[in-house]
Amino acid sequence: MFPDYFIAEWQGVTLTERASAQEHFIDLGRLLGEKTTTETDPSGSTAR
């Protein structure tokens, strides 16, 4: 994901922080080139 896309996607969001937090965090990780938790450990078997 590119910074301009991230900004454009989230600029008009009017959801509450609680309603959008998880998706925003996932998109932020994608912006930084990180895999999501589900992509890294789909079974949840890795202790963190």
C-alpha positions in Angstrom: 0.0 0.0 0.0 1.2 3.5 -0.8 1.0 6.5 1.6 -1.3 8.4 -0.8 -3.7 5.5 -1.0 -3.7 5.1 2.8 -4.4 8.8 3.3 -7.2 8.8 0.7 -8.8 5.7 2.1 -8.9 7.0 5.7 -9.4 10.7 5.1 -13.2 10.5 4.7 -13.9 7.8 7.3 -16.4 9.0 9.9 -16.7 5.8 11.9 -15.8 6.0 15.6 -12.3 5.1 16.7 -13.7 1.9 18.2 -15.5 0.9 15.0 -12.5 1.5 12.7 -9.5 0.7 14.9 -8.8 -2.9 13.9 -9.1 -2.2 10.1 -7.0 1.0 10.5 -4.3 -0.9 12.3 -4.2 -3.7 9.6 -4.0 -1.0 6.9 -1.2 0.7 8.7 0.7 -2.6 8.9 0.2 -3.0 5.1 1.5 0.5 4.6 4.7 -0.4 6.5 5.0 -3.7 4.6 4.2 -6.0 7.5 2.1 -9.1 7.3 -1.1 -9.4 9.3 -1.3 -11.7 12.3 -3.5 -14.0 10.3 -1.0 -14.1 7.4 1.8 -14.8 9.8 0.1 -17.4 12.0 -3.3 -18.5 10.6 -3.8 -21.1 13.3 -2.9 -18.9 16.2 -0.4 -21.6 17.4 2.6 -19.3 17.8 3.0 -17.8 21.3 3.7 -14.1 21.3 
